[in-house]
Structure formats: structure tokens, C-alpha cells
Amino acid sequence: MTTIDTVACVGAGTIGGGWAAYFLARGLTVRVWDPSPDAPEKLRRLIDNAWPALTELGLADGADRDAWSVHTDLAEALEGVGFVQESAPENLGLKQQLLADIAQAAPADVVIGSSTSGYGMTEMAEKLTDDQQAARLVVGHPFNPPYLIPLVEVVGGERTSEEVVDWAAEWYDAIGKSVIRMNREVPGFIANRLQEALWREALHMVENGEATVEQIDRSITDGPGLRWPLQGPMLTFHLAGGEGGMAHMLDHFGPSLLSPWTRLDAPELTPELRDAVVAGCDYEVGDRRFDELVRARDASVIAVRKAMAEIRKTYPGGAEGATTE
């Protein structure tokens, strides 16, 4: 893994180009495959736009914003690379054929990651008849833009080897990503499913005249969104339970799951589900005391609020113009 100095990006759109910029910032050479005649021009613009942010975050030694090339021949683009990131449009048939072509053309020992935002690798690998080829295909789902957001969700398909999934998780971690190694395939993965649930409820509220677009945005930016950068929704509810934590929260507020607060049906709060959530929070908290968690949360919210106040001075707009009608 530490000897890899060249990677391939298959597809140079918003996601693939974002990956290319990120790989460059980590000191890697990037070979890009994209059949579009204007791909080099668009990629140059994307890298130039991303580079100031990448520079502020910190460049790896030897990072070179010009260490990339664009190829229209797939085999040529994959020559000599140590890793492949596929980021073609979200079309199942296209991805199935393209991944089969990549597996055929890429060096035999190279892991191939897909940036798909919803498909499972089991269905994307259907065109591969060689199980050894299919074994090295894994999902490496980024969050947009890949050069700025650290999250990558890693999960294999039914024919992906566990060693490949482990390697891919370690690879993304080694280049500075925040990796979630998923336990199993699920459409949309984790982050997209959570984001989609909020998005669908927001659309319902606009359609029914229950809230405006501006009110919805402010309800997040000036509400729970301030708490989530350090402590996600689970730990947020854990602290809402006071010193009793998530156990107290579920035991006392669990019946509210039956209230019509969302159009998404809640699962039955069985003892098994209750215990699994409590145990998960206990594991995440570790040996940190309740007062330590509160101080960390408060410091995070204060830091975010101060940062956002400064950003809004420089970039006016956003949700602060929301109305209350």
C-alpha cells in the first residue's frame, strides 16, 4: 500500500474529478479515463477550484496539481496503476459493463473501488464471469465533494473477498479519509439513507404547507446541525437522556415513536432494539464521563457558531434569511 504512487480515476465528472483532485493533494499521480472531448478542460477547472481548499487542509509532501493525464483508451489509463476508483454516471448497465472492462484491463493484483451512490457491488459485478476478478471489486462510496468531505463508506459484494474489503478500508484511511467499513450491503449505504429520510420529510412539509424551504433549512443550520459535527444523532439523544443516557432516553421517550412526527414509520422499540442502541452508545462513549461529553458538545457548538458567524460575513446568504410566516 505504501508503495502506490499512481492511481486511476475512471470518469472525470464531479465525483471522479473530485477524487482526482484529492489523490493529487495526497501526493499521487493520477491517470484519468474519460471519453468526453472536453474532459481535460473540465478536469483542469475542477482541480483549480478545489486546490485552494486542499491547500488549506494541508497538502502531502510532493503534491503536484499538474501530475495528471487524461486518456480515452481504458487500458492505457490503467497501465501501471496501484488502485482504481470508478466514478461513472449512476447507470446500472453502464457500471456493470465498465467494471467488467476495468477488471479485464487493470493489473491483476489491483483493487477496484466504485463511487456508486446507491448500487450494491453484488449487482454491479454481475457481468464478471471470473470470480477471481469479481473478488477485487469493492464499493468506496464518497460524500460530495470527495476532495473536501472525508467520509467513505466501504462494503463488498457477495463475491468480494474480505481481504479486499479490509485492504480498501485501510487504503482510504491511509490517504486521510474517514472510513466506515459496513457490515453488509444496503441500498444507498448509511449516510445517503439518513440524508434521504430528512429530504423526503422536508418535501412532504413543503407540499402540505407545513413549512417553507427557508424554515426547513434554518431548522437544521440553527438547530440540530450545530450539534452534529462532533456528536451525531445517536450521541445527541444519548446526552438528551441526561446522566441516564440513551437507556433513560428510550425508556422515557420511546412511546413518542408512535407520535405522527414524521411520515417515516418507526420500527417497534423491542427490547432487542433498545438494548442494541444502548450498547452502541455505551461503546461509542467509552470511558468518557457525562460532564466531559457535555463540555465537548458545548465547545463544539460554540466553535461552529463562531465559525459560521464569520463565514456569513464573508459569504452572505444561506438560511439566515428564513422567515417565520
C-alpha positions in Angstrom: 0.0 0.0 0.0 2.8 2.5 0.9 4.5 1.8 -2.5 1.5 3.0 -4.5 2.3 6.3 -6.3 -0.1 6.2 -9.2 -3.9 5.7 -9.3 -6.5 5.7 -11.9 -9.8 7.6 -11.9 -12.3 6.2 -14.4 -14.7 9.0 -15.1 -13.9 12.7 -14.6 -17.2 14.2 -13.7 -18.0 15.9 -10.4 -17.2 12.9 -8.3 -14.3 11.4 -10.4 -12.7 14.8 -10.8 -13.1 15.4 -7.1 -11.3 12.2 -6.4 -8.6 13.1 -8.9 -8.0 16.4 -7.0 -7.9 14.7 -3.7 -5.5 12.0 -4.9 -3.2 14.7 -6.3 -3.3 16.5 -2.9 -2.1 13.3 -1.3 1.0 13.3 -3.5 -0.2 10.7 -6.0 0.0 10.7 -9.8 -3.4 10.3 -11.4 -4.3 8.7 -14.7 -7.8 9.6 -15.8 -10.0 7.8 -18.3 -12.9 9.8 -19.8 -14.1 9.6 -23.4 -15.5 13.2 -23.4 -13.5 15.6 -25.7 -13.8 18.3 -23.1 -12.7 16.2 -20.2 -9.2 17.7 -19.8 -10.6 21.2 -19.8 -13.3 20.4 -17.2 -10.9 18.5 -15.0 -8.4 21.4 -15.1 -11.1 23.8 -13.9 -12.3 21.4 -11.2 -8.7 20.9 -9.8 -8.0 24.6 -9.9 -11.2 25.3 -8.0 -10.5 22.6 -5.4 -6.8 23.3 -4.9 -7.2 26.3 -2.5 -9.4 24.2 -0.2 -7.0 21.3 -0.4 -4.0 23.6 0.3 -5.7 25.0 3.4 -6.4 21.5 4.7 -2.8 20.5 4.1 -1.0 19.0 1.1 1.1 15.9 1.3 4.8 16.2 0.6 5.3 16.2 -3.2 1.7 17.1 -4.0 1.6 18.4 -7.6 -1.7 19.7 -9.0 -0.3 19.0 -12.6 0.5 15.3 -12.0 -2.4 14.0 -14.0 -3.2 12.9 -17.5 -6.4 12.1 -19.4 -6.7 9.1 -21.7 -9.5 7.9 -24.0 -8.1 4.4 -24.1 -9.1 2.5 -20.9 -6.2 0.0 -21.0 -3.7 2.9 -21.4 -5.2 4.8 -18.5 -4.9 1.7 -16.2 -1.3 0.9 -17.1 0.9 0.8 -14.1 -1.6 2.0 -11.5 -1.8 0.7 -8.0 -5.5 1.4 -7.4 -8.6 2.2 -9.5 -11.5 4.5 -8.5 -14.5 4.1 -10.8 -16.9 7.1 -10.9 -19.1 6.7 -13.9 -22.7 8.1 -14.1 -25.2 6.3 -11.9 -26.5 3.9 -14.5 -26.5 0.2 -13.6 -26.0 -1.2 -17.1 -23.1 1.2 -17.7 -21.4 0.5 -14.4 -21.8 -3.3 -14.9 -20.1 -3.2 -18.3 -17.4 -0.7 -17.3 -16.4 -2.6 -14.1 -16.1 -5.7 -16.2 -13.9 -3.9 -18.7 -11.8 -2.4 -15.9 -11.3 -5.8 -14.2 -10.2 -7.2 -17.6 -7.7 -4.4 -18.3 -6.3 -3.4 -14.9 -3.3 -5.2 -13.4 -4.3 -8.5 -11.8 -3.5 -7.5 -8.3 -5.1 -4.1 -8.2 -8.2 -3.4 -6.1 -11.0 -1.6 -7.9 -13.3 0.7 -6.0 -16.6 2.2 -7.1 -18.0 5.5 -6.2 -21.6 4.4 -6.7 -24.1 6.3 -4.5 -26.7 3.5 -4.3 -26.0 0.3 -6.1 -24.5 -2.7 -4.4 -21.4 -4.4 -5.7 -23.2 -7.7 -6.0 -25.4 -6.4 -8.7 -22.7 -4.2 -10.3 -20.4 -7.3 -10.7 -23.0 -9.4 -12.5 -21.2 -9.2 -15.9 -18.0 -10.7 -14.4 -17.9 -14.4 -15.0 -14.5 -14.8 -13.3 -14.9 -15.0 -9.5 -11.3 -14.0 -9.0 -11.9 -10.8 -10.9 -15.1 -10.1 -9.0 -13.3 -10.7 -5.7 -11.3 -7.4 -6.1 -14.3 -5.2 -6.7 -15.5 -3.1 -3.7 -17.6 -0.1 -3.1 -15.8 3.0 -1.9 -18.7 5.5 -1.7 -17.6 9.1 -1.1 -19.6 12.1 0.0 -19.7 15.0 -2.4 -17.3 16.8 -2.9 -14.8 14.0 -2.4 -11.9 16.4 -2.1 -13.5 18.1 0.9 -15.7 15.7 2.7 -13.7 12.9 4.4 -16.4 10.2 4.6 -16.0 7.0 2.6 -18.3 4.0 3.1 -16.7 0.7 2.2 -18.6 -2.5 1.5 -18.1 -5.5 -0.7 -20.4 -7.6 -2.7 -21.2 -11.3 -2.4 -18.1 -12.3 -4.4 -15.8 -9.6 -3.0 -13.1 -11.1 -0.8 -12.9 -10.0 2.8 -9.2 -9.3 2.3 -10.0 -6.8 -0.5 -12.6 -5.1 1.7 -10.0 -4.8 4.5 -7.4 -3.6 2.1 -9.7 -0.9 0.7 -10.7 0.3 4.1 -7.0 0.6 5.1 -6.2 2.3 1.8 -8.8 5.0 2.1 -7.8 5.5 5.8 -4.1 5.8 4.8 -4.8 8.6 2.4 -6.7 10.6 5.0 -10.3 9.5 4.6 -12.8 8.8 7.4 -13.8 5.2 6.7 -17.0 3.3 7.6 -16.5 -0.4 6.9 -20.1 -1.5 6.5 -21.2 -4.9 7.8 -23.4 -5.6 4.8 -24.8 -4.3 1.6 -27.8 -1.9 1.8 -29.1 0.3 -1.0 -27.9 3.8 -0.6 -25.5 2.8 2.2 -25.7 4.7 5.5 -25.2 8.5 5.0 -27.4 8.7 1.9 -30.3 6.8 3.6 -30.2 9.2 6.6 -30.0 12.2 4.3 -32.8 10.9 2.1 -35.1 10.4 5.1 -34.7 14.1 6.1 -35.1 15.2 2.5 -38.3 13.3 1.9 -39.9 14.6 5.1 -38.9 18.1 4.1 -40.6 17.7 0.7 -43.8 16.5 2.5 -43.7 19.6 4.7 -43.4 21.9 1.8 -46.1 20.1 -0.2 -48.5 20.3 2.7 -47.8 23.9 3.5 -46.4 23.0 6.9 -43.1 24.7 6.5 -41.2 26.9 3.9 -37.9 26.0 2.3 -36.2 28.7 4.3 -37.7 27.5 7.6 -36.6 23.9 6.9 -33.0 25.0 6.2 -32.8 27.1 9.3 -34.3 24.4 11.5 -31.2 22.4 10.7 -28.4 25.0 10.4 -29.5 26.8 13.6 -30.8 23.6 15.4 -29.5 20.0 15.4 -27.0 20.7 12.7 -24.9 22.7 15.2 -24.6 19.6 17.4 -23.8 17.0 14.7 -20.2 17.9 13.7 -18.8 16.4 16.9 -21.7 14.2 18.2 -24.0 12.6 15.7 -27.8 12.0 16.2 -27.2 8.9 18.4 -24.9 10.6 20.9 -27.2 13.7 20.7 -30.1 11.7 22.0 -27.8 10.0 24.5 -27.0 13.3 26.1 -30.7 14.3 25.9 -31.3 11.4 28.4 -29.2 13.2 31.0 -26.9 11.1 33.2 -29.1 8.1 32.4 -28.0 8.3 28.8 -29.7 6.5 26.0 -31.3 4.0 28.3 -33.2 6.8 30.0 -34.0 8.4 26.7 -35.5 5.3 25.2 -37.3 4.2 28.3 -39.0 7.5 28.9 -39.4 8.9 25.4 -39.7 5.7 23.4 -43.5 6.0 23.2 -43.1 9.2 21.2 -42.0 6.9 18.3 -45.7 6.3 17.8 -46.4 10.1 17.5 -47.0 11.4 14.0 -43.8 13.5 13.9 -42.7 12.1 10.6 -44.2 10.2 7.7 -41.5 7.5 8.1 -42.8 4.5 10.0 -40.7 3.9 13.2 -39.6 0.3 14.0 -41.1 -1.3 17.0 -39.0 -0.5 20.0 -38.4 -4.1 21.0 -36.1 -5.0 24.0 -33.6 -6.2 21.5 -33.5 -2.9 19.6 -33.5 -0.9 22.8 -30.5 -2.9 24.1 -28.6 -2.7 20.8 -28.9 1.1 20.7 -27.9 1.5 24.4 -24.9 -0.9 24.0 -23.9 1.0 20.8 -23.9 4.3 22.7 -22.0 2.8 25.6 -19.4 1.6 23.2 -19.1 4.9 21.5 -18.9 6.9 24.7 -16.2 4.5 26.2 -14.8 5.8 29.5 -15.8 9.4 28.9 -18.0 10.9 31.7 -21.3 12.6 31.1 -19.9 16.0 32.1 -17.0 15.5 29.7 -19.4 14.8 26.8 -21.4 17.9 27.7 -18.3 20.1 27.8 -17.1 18.7 24.4 -20.6 19.3 22.9 -20.8 22.8 24.2 -17.3 23.7 22.9 -18.1 22.2 19.5 -21.4 24.2 19.2 -19.6 27.4 20.3 -16.8 26.8 17.8 -19.3 26.1 14.9 -21.4 29.1 15.8 -18.4 31.4 15.8 -17.1 30.0 12.6 -20.4 30.3 10.9 -20.8 33.9 12.0 -17.5 34.8 10.3 -18.3 32.8 7.2 -21.7 34.6 6.9 -19.9 37.9 7.0 -17.8 36.9 4.0 -20.4 34.9 2.1 -23.8 36.5 2.8 -26.8 34.3 2.2 -27.9 30.9 3.3 -30.6 30.0 5.8 -30.3 33.2 8.0 -32.9 34.9 5.8 -35.6 32.4 6.7 -39.0 33.8 7.6 -41.3 32.6 10.3 -44.6 33.1 8.4 
